[in-house]
Amino acid sequence: MERIRKGGSICEVSPNILLEIGDEVVLSGRREYVIGEEDWIGAEVLDPQLLDFPAEQLPVMVTRKTFAGKTISAIRREKFMHGVSIRNIKRTGIDIPILAQTVVDAGDIIEVVGTRQEVGTAARQLGYIDRPTNQTDMIFVGLGILIGGLFGALSVHIDGVPISLSTSGGALIAGLVFGWLRGKHPTFGRIPEPSQWVLSNVGLNMFIAVVGIAAGPSFVQGFRDVGFSLFLIGTAATTIPLIIGLLLAKYLFKFHPAIALGCCTGARTTTAALGAIQDAVESETPALGYTVTYAVGNTLLIIWGGSHRSADLTPERQGTDDKDARN
């Protein structure tokens, strides 16, 4: 109960106010509960002036260990949640159901709704108020790229062959580390979702395209040297790991089929396949299994791609190229 019109005047709610016939009250809460109250309180009325009071919606990142691992029903029973409703919950950008037995994890974004004072109190108790903004923490992003690039530029010589992560691989590793830091300490490193989409989709797709273009001539030459068996080996290397992954997910890890399919699409770094699965099940749940395997798959792709390019520049290979040039 948020406000009361009593005797024609609006007054704030207090536990000592006695309700009388003809009073108007403002109720807030979950729709299925609030709508049913008119059966015993009275009919719903329209009073714009009574409804004109400040309310706020705040996204809060759960950082307090006290509430990480608790169910929604347990959090709702907390005293500071009086008058505060949970509108939605996002985990790694995916909406999850707001059910009584839903378990909240550290790093989840909970959007709470209520009066400004009540919402502010609840948000401070749950964790960090992650207010939406269009500004990107460029110092955080630039520092990650710099450290990752310097780390990726380092190389290790094995039998005279220099092997390194390459600057792109180092930047990706730094991105994973800095992303983990952001999840643990959300007070810095804010990047709006549209910017994240551009970085993750356009950037990684351009890298994969460049790797594919660079590998094209080698594939054509290999197809000439080896023949059709190269295509068969490539088909086996593509399908067998996915089949093994699905079997492990079902019988060993006991994953839900949607999560298992999401893991396989992430391992293949195939966003289109994830979209097809989500359309088929009419849910974003497969994306929960997609995120980790996608990061691991892209990391290995960049590391092995960088190692291949470094191996092509060995002294032995360069000497051969010089000899071929002279011939």
ZADO-1210 file (C-alpha; in nm, 4 decimals, padded with zeros to 6 digits):
<atoms>
<atom x="00.0000" y="00.0000" z="00.0000" code="MET" pos="1"/>
<atom x="00.1702" y="00.3177" z="-00.1256" code="GLU" pos="2"/>
<atom x="-00.0733" y="00.6114" z="-00.0811" code="ARG" pos="3"/>
<atom x="-00.4183" y="00.6872" z="00.0578" code="ILE" pos="4"/>
<atom x="-00.6867" y="00.9458" z="-00.0257" code="ARG" pos="5"/>
<atom x="-00.8816" y="01.0018" z="00.2926" code="LYS" pos="6"/>
<atom x="-01.1600" y="01.2547" z="00.3220" code="GLY" pos="7"/>
<atom x="-01.0662" y="01.4072" z="-00.0128" code="GLY" pos="8"/>
<atom x="-00.7004" y="01.4688" z="00.0802" code="SER" pos="9"/>
<atom x="-00.3968" y="01.2578" z="-00.0010" code="ILE" pos="10"/>
<atom x="-00.1836" y="01.1313" z="00.2842" code="CYS" pos="11"/>
<atom x="00.1158" y="00.9040" z="00.3139" code="GLU" pos="12"/>
<atom x="00.0821" y="00.5514" z="00.4488" code="VAL" pos="13"/>
<atom x="00.1549" y="00.4712" z="00.8117" code="SER" pos="14"/>
<atom x="00.0698" y="00.1610" z="01.0165" code="PRO" pos="15"/>
<atom x="-00.1627" y="00.3593" z="01.2476" code="ASN" pos="16"/>
<atom x="-00.4058" y="00.4863" z="00.9803" code="ILE" pos="17"/>
<atom x="-00.7526" y="00.3316" z="01.0063" code="LEU" pos="18"/>
<atom x="-00.9201" y="00.2650" z="00.6711" code="LEU" pos="19"/>
<atom x="-01.2840" y="00.3612" z="00.6267" code="GLU" pos="20"/>
<atom x="-01.5444" y="00.3043" z="00.3574" code="ILE" pos="21"/>
<atom x="-01.4876" y="00.5538" z="00.0747" code="GLY" pos="22"/>
<atom x="-01.1104" y="00.5768" z="00.1192" code="ASP" pos="23"/>
<atom x="-00.8964" y="00.5195" z="-00.1894" code="GLU" pos="24"/>
<atom x="-00.5674" y="00.3291" z="-00.1633" code="VAL" pos="25"/>
<atom x="-00.2844" y="00.2658" z="-00.4103" code="VAL" pos="26"/>
<atom x="-00.1605" y="-00.0936" z="-00.4187" code="LEU" pos="27"/>
<atom x="00.1619" y="-00.2091" z="-00.5822" code="SER" pos="28"/>
<atom x="00.2991" y="-00.5577" z="-00.6286" code="GLY" pos="29"/>
<atom x="00.2850" y="-00.8546" z="-00.8609" code="ARG" pos="30"/>
<atom x="-00.0099" y="-00.8342" z="-01.0976" code="ARG" pos="31"/>
<atom x="-00.1646" y="-01.1687" z="-01.0037" code="GLU" pos="32"/>
<atom x="-00.1760" y="-01.0621" z="-00.6393" code="TYR" pos="33"/>
<atom x="-00.2821" y="-00.6980" z="-00.6750" code="VAL" pos="34"/>
<atom x="-00.5700" y="-00.7632" z="-00.9157" code="ILE" pos="35"/>
<atom x="-00.7268" y="-01.0137" z="-00.6786" code="GLY" pos="36"/>
<atom x="-00.7419" y="-00.7666" z="-00.3906" code="GLU" pos="37"/>
<atom x="-01.0452" y="-00.5824" z="-00.5294" code="GLU" pos="38"/>
<atom x="-01.2588" y="-00.8846" z="-00.4465" code="ASP" pos="39"/>
<atom x="-01.2456" y="-00.7986" z="-00.0758" code="TRP" pos="40"/>
<atom x="-01.1180" y="-00.4366" z="-00.0639" code="ILE" pos="41"/>
<atom x="-01.3394" y="-00.2766" z="-00.3271" code="GLY" pos="42"/>
<atom x="-01.3656" y="-00.1882" z="-00.6937" code="ALA" pos="43"/>
<atom x="-01.0729" y="-00.0469" z="-00.8884" code="GLU" pos="44"/>
<atom x="-01.1009" y="00.3286" z="-00.9583" code="VAL" pos="45"/>
<atom x="-00.9096" y="00.5737" z="-01.1745" code="LEU" pos="46"/>
<atom x="-00.7449" y="00.8577" z="-00.9812" code="ASP" pos="47"/>
<atom x="-00.4507" y="01.0095" z="-01.1757" code="PRO" pos="48"/>
<atom x="-00.3664" y="01.2540" z="-00.8996" code="GLN" pos="49"/>
<atom x="-00.3401" y="00.9790" z="-00.6397" code="LEU" pos="50"/>
<atom x="-00.1168" y="00.7759" z="-00.8719" code="LEU" pos="51"/>
<atom x="00.1134" y="01.0717" z="-00.9376" code="ASP" pos="52"/>
<atom x="00.4030" y="00.9909" z="-00.7045" code="PHE" pos="53"/>
<atom x="00.7696" y="00.9126" z="-00.7802" code="PRO" pos="54"/>
<atom x="00.8548" y="00.5508" z="-00.8544" code="ALA" pos="55"/>
<atom x="01.1788" y="00.4061" z="-00.9807" code="GLU" pos="56"/>
<atom x="01.3143" y="00.1020" z="-01.1614" code="GLN" pos="57"/>
<atom x="01.6729" y="00.0126" z="-01.0748" code="LEU" pos="58"/>
<atom x="01.8934" y="-00.2626" z="-01.2197" code="PRO" pos="59"/>
<atom x="02.1031" y="-00.4132" z="-00.9411" code="VAL" pos="60"/>
<atom x="02.3956" y="-00.6512" z="-00.9830" code="MET" pos="61"/>
<atom x="02.3947" y="-00.9100" z="-00.7054" code="VAL" pos="62"/>
<atom x="02.7357" y="-00.8905" z="-00.5390" code="THR" pos="63"/>
<atom x="02.6589" y="-00.9668" z="-00.1758" code="ARG" pos="64"/>
<atom x="02.7460" y="-01.3234" z="-00.0790" code="LYS" pos="65"/>
<atom x="02.4534" y="-01.3116" z="00.1640" code="THR" pos="66"/>
<atom x="02.2009" y="-01.3308" z="-00.1218" code="PHE" pos="67"/>
<atom x="02.3951" y="-01.5179" z="-00.3911" code="ALA" pos="68"/>
<atom x="02.2593" y="-01.8723" z="-00.3965" code="GLY" pos="69"/>
<atom x="01.9241" y="-01.7796" z="-00.2381" code="LYS" pos="70"/>
<atom x="01.5853" y="-01.8339" z="-00.3974" code="THR" pos="71"/>
<atom x="01.3522" y="-01.5542" z="-00.5073" code="ILE" pos="72"/>
<atom x="01.1033" y="-01.6479" z="-00.2366" code="SER" pos="73"/>
<atom x="01.3720" y="-01.6147" z="00.0327" code="ALA" pos="74"/>
<atom x="01.4778" y="-01.2727" z="-00.0946" code="ILE" pos="75"/>
<atom x="01.1181" y="-01.1504" z="-00.1085" code="ARG" pos="76"/>
<atom x="01.0774" y="-01.2368" z="00.2600" code="ARG" pos="77"/>
<atom x="01.3547" y="-00.9958" z="00.3578" code="GLU" pos="78"/>
<atom x="01.2347" y="-00.6895" z="00.5476" code="LYS" pos="79"/>
<atom x="01.3965" y="-00.4433" z="00.3068" code="PHE" pos="80"/>
<atom x="01.1945" y="-00.5918" z="00.0161" code="MET" pos="81"/>
<atom x="00.8656" y="-00.4629" z="00.1610" code="HIS" pos="82"/>
<atom x="00.6996" y="-00.2555" z="-00.1119" code="GLY" pos="83"/>
<atom x="00.9614" y="-00.3592" z="-00.3698" code="VAL" pos="84"/>
<atom x="00.8861" y="-00.5879" z="-00.6643" code="SER" pos="85"/>
<atom x="01.1266" y="-00.7815" z="-00.8859" code="ILE" pos="86"/>
<atom x="01.0480" y="-00.7005" z="-01.2480" code="ARG" pos="87"/>
<atom x="01.3027" y="-00.9198" z="-01.4282" code="ASN" pos="88"/>
<atom x="01.6300" y="-01.1070" z="-01.3815" code="ILE" pos="89"/>
<atom x="01.9099" y="-01.1306" z="-01.6365" code="LYS" pos="90"/>
<atom x="02.1985" y="-01.3745" z="-01.6281" code="ARG" pos="91"/>
<atom x="02.4768" y="-01.3017" z="-01.8790" code="THR" pos="92"/>
<atom x="02.2249" y="-01.0910" z="-02.0696" code="GLY" pos="93"/>
<atom x="01.9586" y="-01.3671" z="-02.0810" code="ILE" pos="94"/>
<atom x="01.6179" y="-01.3280" z="-01.9139" code="ASP" pos="95"/>
<atom x="01.5470" y="-01.6059" z="-01.6656" code="ILE" pos="96"/>
<atom x="01.2051" y="-01.6882" z="-01.5153" code="PRO" pos="97"/>
<atom x="01.1029" y="-01.5093" z="-01.1965" code="ILE" pos="98"/>
<atom x="00.9769" y="-01.8100" z="-01.0036" code="LEU" pos="99"/>
<atom x="00.9648" y="-01.8677" z="-00.6295" code="ALA" pos="100"/>
<atom x="01.2341" y="-02.1377" z="-00.6505" code="GLN" pos="101"/>
<atom x="01.4612" y="-01.9562" z="-00.8966" code="THR" pos="102"/>
<atom x="01.8108" y="-01.9361" z="-00.7452" code="VAL" pos="103"/>
<atom x="01.9934" y="-01.6033" z="-00.7794" code="VAL" pos="104"/>
<atom x="02.3665" y="-01.6185" z="-00.8580" code="ASP" pos="105"/>
<atom x="02.6370" y="-01.3601" z="-00.8054" code="ALA" pos="106"/>
<atom x="02.6554" y="-01.1382" z="-01.1130" code="GLY" pos="107"/>
<atom x="02.2828" y="-01.1605" z="-01.1934" code="ASP" pos="108"/>
<atom x="02.1103" y="-00.8323" z="-01.2800" code="ILE" pos="109"/>
<atom x="01.7845" y="-00.7890" z="-01.0862" code="ILE" pos="110"/>
<atom x="01.5530" y="-00.5040" z="-01.1830" code="GLU" pos="111"/>
<atom x="01.3586" y="-00.3858" z="-00.8783" code="VAL" pos="112"/>
<atom x="01.0569" y="-00.1539" z="-00.8887" code="VAL" pos="113"/>
<atom x="00.8968" y="00.0588" z="-00.6177" code="GLY" pos="114"/>
<atom x="00.9088" y="00.3982" z="-00.4556" code="THR" pos="115"/>
<atom x="01.2433" y="00.5730" z="-00.4804" code="ARG" pos="116"/>
<atom x="01.3292" y="00.5392" z="-00.1131" code="GLN" pos="117"/>
<atom x="01.2272" y="00.1738" z="-00.0815" code="GLU" pos="118"/>
<atom x="01.4016" y="00.0732" z="-00.4066" code="VAL" pos="119"/>
<atom x="01.7207" y="00.2531" z="-00.3070" code="GLY" pos="120"/>
<atom x="01.7300" y="00.0744" z="00.0281" code="THR" pos="121"/>
<atom x="01.6711" y="-00.2672" z="-00.1301" code="ALA" pos="122"/>
<atom x="01.9296" y="-00.2057" z="-00.4048" code="ALA" pos="123"/>
<atom x="02.2021" y="-00.1210" z="-00.1549" code="ARG" pos="124"/>
<atom x="02.1276" y="-00.4389" z="00.0371" code="GLN" pos="125"/>
<atom x="02.1355" y="-00.6645" z="-00.2711" code="LEU" pos="126"/>
<atom x="02.4529" y="-00.5332" z="-00.4342" code="GLY" pos="127"/>
<atom x="02.5668" y="-00.2660" z="-00.6771" code="TYR" pos="128"/>
<atom x="02.3251" y="-00.0292" z="-00.8539" code="ILE" pos="129"/>
<atom x="02.4180" y="-00.0697" z="-01.2206" code="ASP" pos="130"/>
<atom x="02.2476" y="00.2368" z="-01.3655" code="ARG" pos="131"/>
<atom x="02.2065" y="00.2325" z="-01.7467" code="PRO" pos="132"/>
<atom x="02.4380" y="00.4651" z="-01.9372" code="THR" pos="133"/>
<atom x="02.5461" y="00.5278" z="-02.2962" code="ASN" pos="134"/>
<atom x="02.9052" y="00.5981" z="-02.1957" code="GLN" pos="135"/>
<atom x="03.1820" y="00.3399" z="-02.2351" code="THR" pos="136"/>
<atom x="03.4680" y="00.3191" z="-01.9868" code="ASP" pos="137"/>
<atom x="03.7337" y="00.3709" z="-02.2527" code="MET" pos="138"/>
<atom x="04.0192" y="00.3649" z="-02.0008" code="ILE" pos="139"/>
<atom x="03.9141" y="00.0134" z="-01.9013" code="PHE" pos="140"/>
<atom x="03.8780" y="-00.0987" z="-02.2641" code="VAL" pos="141"/>
<atom x="04.2015" y="00.0644" z="-02.3804" code="GLY" pos="142"/>
<atom x="04.4013" y="-00.0749" z="-02.0896" code="LEU" pos="143"/>
<atom x="04.2725" y="-00.4247" z="-02.1659" code="GLY" pos="144"/>
<atom x="04.3689" y="-00.3977" z="-02.5330" code="ILE" pos="145"/>
<atom x="04.7149" y="-00.2589" z="-02.4439" code="LEU" pos="146"/>
<atom x="04.7975" y="-00.5265" z="-02.1860" code="ILE" pos="147"/>
<atom x="04.6561" y="-00.8026" z="-02.4060" code="GLY" pos="148"/>
<atom x="04.8471" y="-00.6816" z="-02.7107" code="GLY" pos="149"/>
<atom x="05.1780" y="-00.6639" z="-02.5200" code="LEU" pos="150"/>
<atom x="05.1220" y="-01.0102" z="-02.3732" code="PHE" pos="151"/>
<atom x="05.0278" y="-01.1532" z="-02.7128" code="GLY" pos="152"/>
<atom x="05.3389" y="-01.0039" z="-02.8747" code="ALA" pos="153"/>
<atom x="05.5623" y="-01.2213" z="-02.6553" code="LEU" pos="154"/>
<atom x="05.6782" y="-01.5413" z="-02.8216" code="SER" pos="155"/>
<atom x="05.8307" y="-01.8708" z="-02.7076" code="VAL" pos="156"/>
<atom x="06.0835" y="-02.0460" z="-02.9325" code="HIS" pos="157"/>
<atom x="06.0442" y="-02.4236" z="-02.9547" code="ILE" pos="158"/>
<atom x="06.3004" y="-02.5937" z="-03.1791" code="ASP" pos="159"/>
<atom x="06.3616" y="-02.2611" z="-03.3473" code="GLY" pos="160"/>
<atom x="05.9911" y="-02.2033" z="-03.4155" code="VAL" pos="161"/>
<atom x="05.8477" y="-01.8848" z="-03.2546" code="PRO" pos="162"/>
<atom x="05.5031" y="-01.9499" z="-03.1073" code="ILE" pos="163"/>
<atom x="05.2877" y="-01.6718" z="-02.9650" code="SER" pos="164"/>
<atom x="04.9272" y="-01.5821" z="-02.8975" code="LEU" pos="165"/>
<atom x="04.9526" y="-01.2912" z="-03.1446" code="SER" pos="166"/>
<atom x="04.8214" y="-00.9474" z="-03.0519" code="THR" pos="167"/>
<atom x="04.4629" y="-01.0494" z="-03.1301" code="SER" pos="168"/>
<atom x="04.4865" y="-01.3603" z="-02.9120" code="GLY" pos="169"/>
<atom x="04.6390" y="-01.1631" z="-02.6268" code="GLY" pos="170"/>
<atom x="04.3621" y="-00.9035" z="-02.6517" code="ALA" pos="171"/>
<atom x="04.0978" y="-01.1770" z="-02.6354" code="LEU" pos="172"/>
<atom x="04.2596" y="-01.3346" z="-02.3267" code="ILE" pos="173"/>
<atom x="04.2750" y="-00.9893" z="-02.1670" code="ALA" pos="174"/>
<atom x="03.9070" y="-00.9415" z="-02.2523" code="GLY" pos="175"/>
<atom x="03.8150" y="-01.2603" z="-02.0672" code="LEU" pos="176"/>
<atom x="04.0200" y="-01.1574" z="-01.7623" code="VAL" pos="177"/>
<atom x="03.8881" y="-00.8003" z="-01.7600" code="PHE" pos="178"/>
<atom x="03.5335" y="-00.9288" z="-01.8070" code="GLY" pos="179"/>
<atom x="03.5800" y="-01.1495" z="-01.5004" code="TRP" pos="180"/>
<atom x="03.7055" y="-00.8474" z="-01.3047" code="LEU" pos="181"/>
<atom x="03.4015" y="-00.6494" z="-01.4174" code="ARG" pos="182"/>
<atom x="03.1736" y="-00.9283" z="-01.2923" code="GLY" pos="183"/>
<atom x="03.3441" y="-00.9302" z="-00.9516" code="LYS" pos="184"/>
<atom x="03.3796" y="-00.5523" z="-00.9162" code="HIS" pos="185"/>
<atom x="03.1051" y="-00.3803" z="-01.1192" code="PRO" pos="186"/>
<atom x="03.2060" y="-00.0303" z="-01.0076" code="THR" pos="187"/>
<atom x="03.4205" y="00.0120" z="-01.3217" code="PHE" pos="188"/>
<atom x="03.4375" y="-00.1104" z="-01.6813" code="GLY" pos="189"/>
<atom x="03.0831" y="-00.0245" z="-01.7897" code="ARG" pos="190"/>
<atom x="03.0204" y="-00.0987" z="-02.1600" code="ILE" pos="191"/>
<atom x="02.6666" y="-00.0460" z="-02.3005" code="PRO" pos="192"/>
<atom x="02.5012" y="-00.3475" z="-02.4616" code="GLU" pos="193"/>
<atom x="02.4988" y="-00.1970" z="-02.8168" code="PRO" pos="194"/>
<atom x="02.8748" y="-00.1431" z="-02.7929" code="SER" pos="195"/>
<atom x="02.9241" y="-00.4991" z="-02.6712" code="GLN" pos="196"/>
<atom x="02.7247" y="-00.6270" z="-02.9671" code="TRP" pos="197"/>
<atom x="02.9442" y="-00.4392" z="-03.2146" code="VAL" pos="198"/>
<atom x="03.2663" y="-00.5570" z="-03.0485" code="LEU" pos="199"/>
<atom x="03.1631" y="-00.9212" z="-03.0168" code="SER" pos="200"/>
<atom x="02.9874" y="-00.9724" z="-03.3506" code="ASN" pos="201"/>
<atom x="03.1584" y="-00.7390" z="-03.5953" code="VAL" pos="202"/>
<atom x="03.5071" y="-00.7740" z="-03.4445" code="GLY" pos="203"/>
<atom x="03.5130" y="-01.1514" z="-03.4104" code="LEU" pos="204"/>
<atom x="03.3390" y="-01.2116" z="-03.7418" code="ASN" pos="205"/>
<atom x="03.5944" y="-00.9923" z="-03.9180" code="MET" pos="206"/>
<atom x="03.8767" y="-01.1878" z="-03.7544" code="PHE" pos="207"/>
<atom x="03.7268" y="-01.5218" z="-03.8580" code="ILE" pos="208"/>
<atom x="03.6790" y="-01.3879" z="-04.2119" code="ALA" pos="209"/>
<atom x="04.0437" y="-01.2783" z="-04.2318" code="VAL" pos="210"/>
<atom x="04.1634" y="-01.6176" z="-04.1043" code="VAL" pos="211"/>
<atom x="03.9412" y="-01.7938" z="-04.3581" code="GLY" pos="212"/>
<atom x="04.0639" y="-01.5787" z="-04.6460" code="ILE" pos="213"/>
<atom x="04.4266" y="-01.6360" z="-04.5451" code="ALA" pos="214"/>
<atom x="04.3697" y="-02.0123" z="-04.5206" code="ALA" pos="215"/>
<atom x="04.1914" y="-02.0346" z="-04.8571" code="GLY" pos="216"/>
<atom x="04.4993" y="-02.0754" z="-05.0804" code="PRO" pos="217"/>
<atom x="04.6462" y="-02.3370" z="-04.8451" code="SER" pos="218"/>
<atom x="04.3209" y="-02.5333" z="-04.8567" code="PHE" pos="219"/>
<atom x="04.3129" y="-02.5264" z="-05.2362" code="VAL" pos="220"/>
<atom x="04.6738" y="-02.6447" z="-05.2541" code="GLN" pos="221"/>
<atom x="04.6071" y="-02.9139" z="-04.9958" code="GLY" pos="222"/>
<atom x="04.3001" y="-03.0291" z="-05.1867" code="PHE" pos="223"/>
<atom x="04.5146" y="-03.0645" z="-05.4986" code="ARG" pos="224"/>
<atom x="04.7870" y="-03.2574" z="-05.3145" code="ASP" pos="225"/>
<atom x="04.5703" y="-03.4859" z="-05.0991" code="VAL" pos="226"/>
<atom x="04.2496" y="-03.5083" z="-05.2976" code="GLY" pos="227"/>
<atom x="03.8911" y="-03.5733" z="-05.1893" code="PHE" pos="228"/>
<atom x="04.0069" y="-03.7401" z="-04.8670" code="SER" pos="229"/>
<atom x="04.0823" y="-03.3910" z="-04.7295" code="LEU" pos="230"/>
<atom x="03.7120" y="-03.3059" z="-04.7548" code="PHE" pos="231"/>
<atom x="03.6165" y="-03.6330" z="-04.5809" code="LEU" pos="232"/>
<atom x="03.8648" y="-03.5715" z="-04.3000" code="ILE" pos="233"/>
<atom x="03.7306" y="-03.2184" z="-04.2565" code="GLY" pos="234"/>
<atom x="03.3737" y="-03.3496" z="-04.2389" code="THR" pos="235"/>
<atom x="03.4709" y="-03.6046" z="-03.9748" code="ALA" pos="236"/>
<atom x="03.6609" y="-03.3422" z="-03.7727" code="ALA" pos="237"/>
<atom x="03.3502" y="-03.1221" z="-03.7781" code="THR" pos="238"/>
<atom x="03.0797" y="-03.3753" z="-03.6936" code="THR" pos="239"/>
<atom x="03.2448" y="-03.6304" z="-03.4613" code="ILE" pos="240"/>
<atom x="03.3311" y="-03.3809" z="-03.1806" code="PRO" pos="241"/>
<atom x="02.9754" y="-03.2439" z="-03.1898" code="LEU" pos="242"/>
<atom x="02.8234" y="-03.5922" z="-03.1621" code="ILE" pos="243"/>
<atom x="03.0577" y="-03.6777" z="-02.8739" code="ILE" pos="244"/>
<atom x="02.9716" y="-03.3466" z="-02.7078" code="GLY" pos="245"/>
<atom x="02.5973" y="-03.4165" z="-02.7278" code="LEU" pos="246"/>
<atom x="02.6426" y="-03.7666" z="-02.5841" code="LEU" pos="247"/>
<atom x="02.8575" y="-03.6380" z="-02.2969" code="LEU" pos="248"/>
<atom x="02.6087" y="-03.3614" z="-02.2222" code="ALA" pos="249"/>
<atom x="02.3151" y="-03.6032" z="-02.2114" code="LYS" pos="250"/>
<atom x="02.4600" y="-03.9077" z="-02.0334" code="TYR" pos="251"/>
<atom x="02.7521" y="-03.7727" z="-01.8294" code="LEU" pos="252"/>
<atom x="02.6600" y="-03.4177" z="-01.7325" code="PHE" pos="253"/>
<atom x="02.2801" y="-03.4669" z="-01.7494" code="LYS" pos="254"/>
<atom x="02.2259" y="-03.1305" z="-01.9203" code="PHE" pos="255"/>
<atom x="01.8873" y="-03.0208" z="-02.0453" code="HIS" pos="256"/>
<atom x="01.8741" y="-03.0688" z="-02.4258" code="PRO" pos="257"/>
<atom x="01.8463" y="-02.6929" z="-02.4844" code="ALA" pos="258"/>
<atom x="02.1597" y="-02.6283" z="-02.2760" code="ILE" pos="259"/>
<atom x="02.3459" y="-02.9134" z="-02.4489" code="ALA" pos="260"/>
<atom x="02.2667" y="-02.7766" z="-02.7956" code="LEU" pos="261"/>
<atom x="02.3726" y="-02.4300" z="-02.6827" code="GLY" pos="262"/>
<atom x="02.7080" y="-02.5684" z="-02.5640" code="CYS" pos="263"/>
<atom x="02.7691" y="-02.7342" z="-02.9012" code="CYS" pos="264"/>
<atom x="02.6860" y="-02.4200" z="-03.0999" code="THR" pos="265"/>
<atom x="02.9219" y="-02.2221" z="-02.8766" code="GLY" pos="266"/>
<atom x="03.2012" y="-02.4765" z="-02.9251" code="ALA" pos="267"/>
<atom x="03.1620" y="-02.4329" z="-03.3013" code="ARG" pos="268"/>
<atom x="03.1356" y="-02.0512" z="-03.2569" code="THR" pos="269"/>
<atom x="02.8243" y="-02.0564" z="-03.4754" code="THR" pos="270"/>
<atom x="02.5848" y="-01.7789" z="-03.3732" code="THR" pos="271"/>
<atom x="02.3447" y="-01.8620" z="-03.6576" code="ALA" pos="272"/>
<atom x="02.2972" y="-02.2136" z="-03.5197" code="ALA" pos="273"/>
<atom x="02.2195" y="-02.0682" z="-03.1757" code="LEU" pos="274"/>
<atom x="01.9535" y="-01.8451" z="-03.3302" code="GLY" pos="275"/>
<atom x="01.7975" y="-02.1420" z="-03.5090" code="ALA" pos="276"/>
<atom x="01.7808" y="-02.3423" z="-03.1837" code="ILE" pos="277"/>
<atom x="01.6279" y="-02.0504" z="-02.9945" code="GLN" pos="278"/>
<atom x="01.3628" y="-02.0099" z="-03.2636" code="ASP" pos="279"/>
<atom x="01.2864" y="-02.3826" z="-03.2473" code="ALA" pos="280"/>
<atom x="01.2422" y="-02.3955" z="-02.8673" code="VAL" pos="281"/>
<atom x="01.1003" y="-02.0387" z="-02.8491" code="GLU" pos="282"/>
<atom x="01.3334" y="-01.9559" z="-02.5599" code="SER" pos="283"/>
<atom x="01.6689" y="-01.7900" z="-02.4935" code="GLU" pos="284"/>
<atom x="01.7706" y="-02.0704" z="-02.2549" code="THR" pos="285"/>
<atom x="02.0231" y="-02.2306" z="-02.4992" code="PRO" pos="286"/>
<atom x="02.2317" y="-01.9121" z="-02.4764" code="ALA" pos="287"/>
<atom x="02.3197" y="-02.0049" z="-02.1158" code="LEU" pos="288"/>
<atom x="02.5238" y="-02.2974" z="-02.2494" code="GLY" pos="289"/>
<atom x="02.6566" y="-02.0981" z="-02.5448" code="TYR" pos="290"/>
<atom x="02.8558" y="-01.8258" z="-02.3701" code="THR" pos="291"/>
<atom x="03.1400" y="-02.0204" z="-02.2043" code="VAL" pos="292"/>
<atom x="03.2053" y="-02.2633" z="-02.4897" code="THR" pos="293"/>
<atom x="03.1912" y="-01.9725" z="-02.7374" code="TYR" pos="294"/>
<atom x="03.4633" y="-01.7881" z="-02.5433" code="ALA" pos="295"/>
<atom x="03.6807" y="-02.1007" z="-02.5189" code="VAL" pos="296"/>
<atom x="03.6290" y="-02.1853" z="-02.8868" code="GLY" pos="297"/>
<atom x="03.7225" y="-01.8365" z="-03.0044" code="ASN" pos="298"/>
<atom x="04.0256" y="-01.8294" z="-02.7758" code="THR" pos="299"/>
<atom x="04.1582" y="-02.1577" z="-02.9162" code="LEU" pos="300"/>
<atom x="04.0800" y="-02.0427" z="-03.2702" code="LEU" pos="301"/>
<atom x="04.2884" y="-01.7287" z="-03.2261" code="ILE" pos="302"/>
<atom x="04.5727" y="-01.9069" z="-03.0419" code="ILE" pos="303"/>
<atom x="04.6066" y="-02.1801" z="-03.3056" code="TRP" pos="304"/>
<atom x="04.5611" y="-01.9326" z="-03.5876" code="GLY" pos="305"/>
<atom x="04.8342" y="-01.7108" z="-03.4424" code="GLY" pos="306"/>
<atom x="05.0634" y="-02.0094" z="-03.3881" code="SER" pos="307"/>
<atom x="05.0157" y="-02.1151" z="-03.7502" code="HIS" pos="308"/>
<atom x="05.1089" y="-01.7725" z="-03.8812" code="ARG" pos="309"/>
<atom x="05.4142" y="-01.7578" z="-03.6529" code="SER" pos="310"/>
<atom x="05.5252" y="-02.0993" z="-03.7687" code="ALA" pos="311"/>
<atom x="05.5184" y="-01.9783" z="-04.1303" code="ASP" pos="312"/>
<atom x="05.7830" y="-01.7176" z="-04.0455" code="LEU" pos="313"/>
<atom x="06.0492" y="-01.9512" z="-03.9059" code="THR" pos="314"/>
<atom x="06.4104" y="-01.8944" z="-04.0156" code="PRO" pos="315"/>
<atom x="06.4070" y="-02.2277" z="-04.1989" code="GLU" pos="316"/>
<atom x="06.0903" y="-02.1318" z="-04.3893" code="ARG" pos="317"/>
<atom x="06.2230" y="-01.7860" z="-04.4675" code="GLN" pos="318"/>
<atom x="06.5460" y="-01.9340" z="-04.6031" code="GLY" pos="319"/>
<atom x="06.3420" y="-02.1614" z="-04.8282" code="THR" pos="320"/>
<atom x="06.1343" y="-01.8664" z="-04.9497" code="ASP" pos="321"/>
<atom x="06.4515" y="-01.6681" z="-05.0270" code="ASP" pos="322"/>
<atom x="06.5914" y="-01.9610" z="-05.2236" code="LYS" pos="323"/>
<atom x="06.2655" y="-01.9925" z="-05.4175" code="ASP" pos="324"/>
<atom x="06.2760" y="-01.6204" z="-05.4920" code="ALA" pos="325"/>
<atom x="06.6285" y="-01.6407" z="-05.6253" code="ARG" pos="326"/>
<atom x="06.5351" y="-01.9401" z="-05.8446" code="ASN" pos="327"/>
</atoms>
